[in-house]
Amino acid sequence: MASEATTLQELLVSSLAQTDALAKLLIEKGVITQQEFLAKISEERVTYQRMLNLWGLWLRFSVVLLALSVVALVEGVLLSQFGFGWFLLALAITLYVVKKFARRLLGWER
C-alpha cells in the first residue's frame, strides 16, 4: 500500500497516459485502425454522457423531493391547528405548483 495519498489529478493523468499508450500500441501493431479507435471513443462518450445526465436527473429529483418534503412538513405543522379543510386547500395549491414547475425544475422541459 502506498504511504502517500494519490490525488485525483495524478489518477487522471495516469489513466489518460495508460489509455493513450495502449491505443498507440494497438494502432502501431495493426490490431486496430485509428478510425476504429476514434469511432469507439465516440460511442463510449455517448454512453458516459448518458450516465452523467442520469446522475444530474437524480440529483435534481432529490432536491425537488427534499423541497416538497419540507413544504409538506411546514404545511402540516402550520395548518393542523386550522383544520383539515385548510390543509386540503394548501395541498391542492402545492400540487398545482408542482404540476406547473416540476418538469422545468427536473430539466424535462427547456
RAGIZI-V747372 format. One record per backbone hydrogen bond with DSSP energy under -0.5 kcal/mol. NH is the residue of the N-H (numbers start at 1). CO is the residue of the C=O. Records with the same first field share a line. If there is no record, write none. Layout:
NH=CO  CO
This chain:
11=7
12=8
13=9
14=10
15=11
16=12
17=13
18=14
19=15
20=16
21=17
22=18
23=19
24=20
25=21
26=22
27=23
28=24
29=25
30=27
31=26
32=26
37=33
38=34
39=35
40=36
41=37
42=38
43=39
44=40
45=41
46=42
47=43
48=44
49=45
50=46
51=47
52=48
53=49
54=50
55=51
56=52
57=53
58=54
59=55
60=56
61=57
62=58
63=59
64=60
65=61
66=62
67=63
68=64
69=65
70=66
71=67
72=68
73=69
74=70
75=71
76=72
77=73
78=74
79=75
80=76
82=79
83=79  80
87=83
88=84
89=85
90=86
91=87
92=88
93=89
94=90
95=91
96=92
97=93
98=94
99=95
100=96
101=97
102=98
105=101
106=102
107=104
108=103
109=103
